[in-house]
Amino acid sequence: MHGVPLDQTEFASDPKTPVSRAEISEIIAMQSRLPCLTLNAGQLPAALATAGEKSEC
């Protein structure tokens, strides 16, 4: 948030939903049985083109 990793902000100590990881993909992966990965804008078109061929999200 504003250049600071989430796990180093006030969200890390939120009493109801603390954030223990800085990477959003790690947080999503913890809540899902599906694999998750991080892509940059340049990687997105190729990932979408092959999305039906892989078991990754």
C-alpha positions as CSV (number, residue, x, y, z in Angstrom):
1,M,0.0,0.0,0.0
2,H,1.6,3.2,-1.2
3,G,4.9,1.3,-1.7
4,V,4.8,-0.5,1.7
5,P,4.3,-4.3,1.8
6,L,0.9,-5.1,3.3
7,D,2.4,-7.2,6.0
8,Q,4.3,-4.1,7.2
9,T,1.2,-1.8,7.4
10,E,-1.6,-1.5,9.9
11,F,-3.4,-4.3,8.1
12,A,-0.9,-6.7,9.5
13,S,-2.4,-6.2,13.0
14,D,-6.0,-6.0,12.0
15,P,-7.9,-7.8,14.8
16,K,-10.5,-9.4,12.5
17,T,-8.5,-10.2,9.4
18,P,-4.8,-9.7,9.9
19,V,-2.6,-9.7,6.7
20,S,0.4,-12.1,7.2
21,R,1.8,-12.0,3.7
22,A,2.8,-9.1,1.4
23,E,2.0,-10.9,-1.9
24,I,-1.7,-10.9,-2.8
25,S,-1.2,-14.2,-4.7
26,E,0.1,-15.9,-1.6
27,I,-3.0,-14.7,0.4
28,I,-5.3,-16.0,-2.4
29,A,-3.4,-19.3,-2.6
30,M,-3.9,-19.8,1.2
31,Q,-7.7,-19.5,0.7
32,S,-8.0,-21.7,-2.4
33,R,-7.3,-25.3,-3.5
34,L,-6.3,-23.9,-7.0
35,P,-2.7,-22.9,-7.8
36,C,-2.1,-19.2,-8.2
37,L,0.6,-17.2,-9.8
38,T,1.7,-13.6,-10.3
39,L,1.9,-12.2,-13.8
40,N,3.0,-8.8,-15.1
41,A,1.1,-7.1,-17.9
42,G,3.5,-8.4,-20.5
43,Q,2.8,-12.0,-19.5
44,L,-1.0,-11.7,-19.3
45,P,-1.9,-12.2,-23.0
46,A,0.1,-15.5,-23.3
47,A,-1.3,-16.8,-20.0
48,L,-4.9,-16.0,-21.1
49,A,-4.3,-17.7,-24.4
50,T,-3.2,-20.9,-22.7
51,A,-5.5,-20.7,-19.6
52,G,-7.7,-23.5,-20.8
53,E,-4.8,-25.8,-21.3
54,K,-3.3,-25.5,-17.8
55,S,-4.7,-26.2,-14.3
56,E,-3.2,-22.8,-13.1
57,C,-5.2,-19.7,-12.3
